[in-house]
Amino acid sequence: MSTTQEKRNSILKDLKNLLIWISIALIIRWQVIEPRWIPSGSMLPTLQIQDKILVEKVTPKITSKSNLSTLKNKIVVFNVPEQLINAGYEADTALIKRVIGVPGDKVEVREGNLYLNDIAQKNYVFDKNINYSIGPFIVPEESLWVMGDNRNNSMDSHIWGFLPYEKVIGKAIFRYWPFNKIGPIRFPPLNNLD
């Protein structure tokens, strides 16, 4: 075999390997992990505007609709519900919110506090002094009640209602930008709330 033929075979082999790795990367990107960025302040103080995060997309595919309780308090990314599409949002727009209620939960906001199953949620800095009232509601089957951590400045379930579980894209798991905040996504530090 000539040197030219060997080079050509080597280049073809390298190109084949490159295409395989690109295919694997694209499959992972589309089916397993997806990078996203935070466009608004609706998740303050947990996530800042322009934070870059990774969204794990396997959980929604394997979580049984009868076991949505595993998503409670998790931050999810989802396609906008029909109510927002009807209000002018693009169907491929994604939002990010925290899961507050799962099927069967009673959700209510009154007197500046969020109540879940009649228990005031004052453990976190964002569950106190909400400036609206809503509910009580019982979260229906195959649905979630989602809210931004910045409760007073978030277009969430208190405005457009229950989120159909089928709209969930994935679960926010890791912040990779800015570098000084790199790591798993966690609740902000607790304040000394009553």
ChimeraX attribute file (.defattr): number of C-alpha atoms within 10 A of each C-alpha:
attribute: neighborCount
match mode: 1-to-1
recipient: residues
	/A:1	5
	/A:2	7
	/A:3	8
	/A:4	9
	/A:5	10
	/A:6	11
	/A:7	11
	/A:8	12
	/A:9	12
	/A:10	12
	/A:11	12
	/A:12	12
	/A:13	12
	/A:14	12
	/A:15	12
	/A:16	12
	/A:17	12
	/A:18	12
	/A:19	12
	/A:20	12
	/A:21	12
	/A:22	12
	/A:23	12
	/A:24	12
	/A:25	14
	/A:26	14
	/A:27	12
	/A:28	13
	/A:29	15
	/A:30	12
	/A:31	15
	/A:32	17
	/A:33	20
	/A:34	18
	/A:35	15
	/A:36	17
	/A:37	18
	/A:38	16
	/A:39	14
	/A:40	16
	/A:41	17
	/A:42	24
	/A:43	23
	/A:44	17
	/A:45	16
	/A:46	17
	/A:47	24
	/A:48	16
	/A:49	14
	/A:50	14
	/A:51	18
	/A:52	20
	/A:53	23
	/A:54	21
	/A:55	23
	/A:56	21
	/A:57	22
	/A:58	14
	/A:59	15
	/A:60	19
	/A:61	14
	/A:62	8
	/A:63	13
	/A:64	12
	/A:65	15
	/A:66	10
	/A:67	11
	/A:68	19
	/A:69	19
	/A:70	12
	/A:71	19
	/A:72	16
	/A:73	16
	/A:74	19
	/A:75	26
	/A:76	23
	/A:77	21
	/A:78	21
	/A:79	21
	/A:80	21
	/A:81	22
	/A:82	15
	/A:83	13
	/A:84	16
	/A:85	14
	/A:86	10
	/A:87	8
	/A:88	9
	/A:89	14
	/A:90	12
	/A:91	13
	/A:92	10
	/A:93	12
	/A:94	16
	/A:95	20
	/A:96	30
	/A:97	25
	/A:98	22
	/A:99	22
	/A:100	23
	/A:101	26
	/A:102	28
	/A:103	18
	/A:104	16
	/A:105	19
	/A:106	19
	/A:107	22
	/A:108	20
	/A:109	23
	/A:110	16
	/A:111	11
	/A:112	13
	/A:113	20
	/A:114	25
	/A:115	19
	/A:116	18
	/A:117	16
	/A:118	12
	/A:119	12
	/A:120	15
	/A:121	16
	/A:122	17
	/A:123	13
	/A:124	15
	/A:125	18
	/A:126	23
	/A:127	19
	/A:128	19
	/A:129	16
	/A:130	17
	/A:131	13
	/A:132	14
	/A:133	14
	/A:134	12
	/A:135	12
	/A:136	16
	/A:137	18
	/A:138	18
	/A:139	20
	/A:140	17
	/A:141	14
	/A:142	18
	/A:143	21
	/A:144	27
	/A:145	27
	/A:146	25
	/A:147	25
	/A:148	26
	/A:149	24
	/A:150	20
	/A:151	21
	/A:152	15
	/A:153	16
	/A:154	19
	/A:155	18
	/A:156	21
	/A:157	18
	/A:158	20
	/A:159	12
	/A:160	13
	/A:161	16
	/A:162	21
	/A:163	25
	/A:164	18
	/A:165	17
	/A:166	14
	/A:167	16
	/A:168	23
	/A:169	23
	/A:170	24
	/A:171	24
	/A:172	24
	/A:173	17
	/A:174	18
	/A:175	22
	/A:176	17
	/A:177	15
	/A:178	13
	/A:179	10
	/A:180	7
	/A:181	13
	/A:182	14
	/A:183	14
	/A:184	13
	/A:185	18
	/A:186	13
	/A:187	15
	/A:188	14
	/A:189	10
	/A:190	10
	/A:191	11
	/A:192	9
	/A:193	10
	/A:194	6
